[in-house]
Amino acid sequence: MRLINTKTLQLEEFFGDQIPEYAILSHTWGTPKDEVSFKDLDSNIFNHKAGYQKIRYLCEQASKDQLSWAWSDTCCINKDSSAELSEAINSMFQWYQHANICYAYLSDVPSTGKHDTVGVSKPEIPPQFHTSRWFRRGWTLQELLAPEDVIFFAEDWTCIGRKQSLQKLVSDISGINKGALKWPWTISGYSVATRISWAARRKTSRLEDRAYSLLGILGVHMSLIYGEGQNAFQRLQTELIKLSDDESLFAHSGPNILAENPEAFIFNTEPSSIATALPRSTQNKPYSITNMGLSIEIPLL
């Protein structure tokens, strides 16, 4: 894992239990040419880019929080290496989960007008917070769920509030259960259908990322194949079948056994009730995808 030194803005790589405490950035990307890349930071040529301000403020805020290291997806991953990119995407949920603090930067939310210490004042929530692009992007879902402590910042890096204090509002905006926001370690206890439904209205720039951005949330590790299109989501479901006996995976609105996309998991009621409604004796029956389709044993209700 590469981290940015918050004093020097230099990159350093750490492994295993040698990884120090760090802050992590959650944001929506601008155009790739405006973001500070791994090559930019590694060659120390980046302060002319628009994305430099995000990196600068990330490091300044981390320093204020007594953290010497920070992480951003724009510049801490060498995306020219497919192997490194695959490892990073498969590890990203854990990186957000293990961060001391996550700064969610909402570039389309205007200043709160409050420059007080984070967590001390309670500024008025700008109405643009409810419609921020940050709540509609695929990758920011795990960045909201995984860290225990998330602080939201407006476009000028004034504090909007913390995830815990804004729990009801964030739940209403995102459609995520309040318990999952309050206790991140309980996420794996929610049904597969519920967890996929949280991503159903979110978008990604690459079609495959609709599946890849769910890997950590669903506890799946798999290789990345950019160019496979919606087959990535099919492959994700196939991997889930190997790992889980959660039958809510099949509780979607699509015409086939496996859903074509996360939108098939948009529900008017809580999808986890489908699994809990089944008699206990039937819940752990094994099932599998064969060359002739789905092999499964279910009760008639």
N, C-alpha and C positions, 0 to 999 in steps of 0.2 A: 504494500500500500504506500503510495507516494503522498507526502504531506507538504504543505507550504509553511516555511518558517515565517511566522507573523511579523518578525522584525526585519528580516532581510529579503523576504519574498523569493527565497531560493527553495528549490525542491529537494527533498530527501526521501529515500525509500526505507521502509521499515517492514519487518516480518514478524508474524506470530505474537508472542508475548512481549516483544520489544516495541510494539506500537504504543506511542505515548498518548496522553489525553489530547483531544482535539475538538474543535468546532467544525461543523459541516454546513455547507450552503445548499439551500433548496431555492430554485428560481426557474423561470421560463427563459428559454434561449431567445436571443435576438438572431440576426442573420449570422451565419458561421464566420463571415469575414470580420464581424464586429467583436466576436468573443475572443478572449485570450486563450490560446491553445497551449498544449504541452510544448510544442516547438518554440512558441513565443516566450514562454516563461523560462524554458531551458536555455534559450539564447539571450535572455534579458532584453528582448525587443518587444515591448508590449504597451508602454504607457501612452501611445498614440491611439489605441483602440478604445471604442466606446465601452467595451466590457471591462476595461481596466478598473473603472470606478467600483464595480462590484467586488473585484478581488481586493482592492484597497480597503473598502469599507468592511469586507469580511474579516480581513486581518486586523483592522483597527478595533472592531467590536470584540474579536476573540481576545486581543490583548487586554481590553478593558475587563474581560471576564477571566483574566489571569490564565489564559491558555496560550501556549507558545506555538501551537500548530493548528493548521486549518486545512480543509479539503473542499475542492470544487470539481464537479464533473467536467468542466470545460478544459481545465489545464492539468489535472492530476492523472489523466489517463492518456497513454500514447495510442491514439485511435488508428495510427498507421499499422499497428500490430494487431491482427485479428485474434491471435491467442490472448493477448493482454486485454483486449476489449471484451472477449468472451468471459475471461476470468473476472473482470471488473463487474460486468452485468450480473453474473451469478453470485457475486459477493456483496453487491450494493446494498441490499436490504440489511445485511449484518453490519455494514459500515455505518449506515444511518442509525441502526439500533444501538451500536456501541459508542456513538458520539456523545460527548458530554453535553452538548447543546446543539440544536439545529436552528439556523437563522433562515426563515422563509421570507425571501425578498419579493414583494409584490410590486413590480415596476409600473403597473397601471393604476395603483391606488395613490391618490394625492396625499400630501403631508398632513399629519395629524396636528401639526403645530406645537407638538410637545417634544422637547428635547431632554426631558427628565430621565433620571436613572431608570433602566429597564425594570418594570415590575412595581415601581413606586407609585406613579401616577396612573390614573385611569382615563386616558383621552377618549373623546367621542369617536365612535367607530365611523369612518367615512362610508357613505352609501355605496361607493365603488368597490368596497371590500366584498360585498355580496356577489358582485358580478365579475370579480377578477378572473382573468385568464388562468391564473394559477390553479383554480379549483376545477378547471376543465381539461387539464393536460394529464396524460396517462402516467408519466413518470413521477409526477408530484404526489400521486396517491401513496406510494410506499414511503415517500419522504414526509408525509403527514402522519402515517400510521406508526412507522418503526421507532422514531425517537420518543423518549418519554417527555423531553422538554423541547418544545418548539416555540420560538418567538417570531411573531409576524412583524415585518418592517414595511413601511411605505416607500414610495419612490425616492425620497430623500434620506432614507434610513432613520426616520423617526419611528419610534415604537408604536405599534398598534395594540399589541397585547399578546398574552401567552395562550397556547392551545388549551391549557387546563381552565383558565379563567373565561375563555370564549367557547367553552365546550358545547353548550347548547346551540349557539349561533353556528359554529362550524359544522355540527351535526346536521342542522337544518339545511345548510348550503350544500353539503357534500353527500347527504343521504347515508352517512356512516353511523352505525350504532354508537351512542354516547359511551357505552362501556368499552368499546374498542379504542376510542380516543383517549379515555381516561386510563385504561390499563392495557398498554400495548402487548404485554406478555400473554393476554387472553385471545389474541387474534386467531391463533390456530384452533381455538375451540369453536369458532363460528363455522357454519356449514360452508362447503365449497361454493354452493350456489350464492350464498350471501356475500362471500368475499369477491366473487366475480361480479356480482351486481353492483358493487361499489365502483367498479371501473366501467360500467355499461355506457355511461354518458360522456366518458372522457375520450379524448382524441390524441393521437401521436402523429408525428410527421411521417414516419415509416410504418407501413401496415403491420409489419412483423413485430414492431415494438408494442403493439396492443397485447401480444402474448408475452413477450420478453419482460415487460414492465410488471407482470404479475408473478414472476418466478418466486421471488422471496416471500410474497404474501401467501402463496399457496404451498411453499416449502418444496419447490421443485428445482432441480438442477438439470439443465440440458444444453446441448450445443446450439450455437446461433448460426442460422443459414439465411443471411439477407438475400432476398430474391425469391424466397419461397412463398411470399404473399400470405394469404389467409391460412395456408397449410400450417403456419406456425402455431395458430390457435388450436387447430386439430391435433397437432403433435403434442401440445401442452396437455390437452385433455387425455391423450393416450398415456402420457407419463403419469398423470394423476391416477388413472385406473390401476397402474402398477403399484402405486404407493398407498392408496386409500380405498376404504370400503364405503365411502360416503356416496349414497345413491342420489343425493340432491344434484349431483353433476348432470343427471339426465332430466332434471326438472326445468327445462327451458322451453321456449316457444318455437324453436326451429323445427323444420320438417324431417330432419335426420336424427340418427342416434347421437351424433356429436354436433354441438352447436357450431355455426359458421363464424360467429363473432360474439363479443361480450354483450351486445345489445339484446341477444336472445334471453338474457338473464334479468331483464327489466321486469319487476313484479309490482303488483299493487299491494301485496301482503308479504309478510316475512317468509322467505323461501325455506328457512331452516325448519319451519313447522312441518314441512313435507316429510323430513327424515324422522322427526320426533313423534309423528303420528303413527309410524309403523310399530307393530308389536316387537318387543325387544328381542324375541327369539329369532326374528328374521333379519335383524340389522347387520349381522356380521357374516352373512352368506357371501362367499367369494363370487366374483364375476370377472369376466375378461372379454376383450375384443379378440375375435378369431377371424380367420379368413372368410367366414360366412356371416360375420356380423357380431352382435353383442350376445354373449351367453350369460344369462342372469336369472336368478330365481327370486320372484317377488310374490307377496300375498295378494289375493283378491279381496278388496275391501267392499 
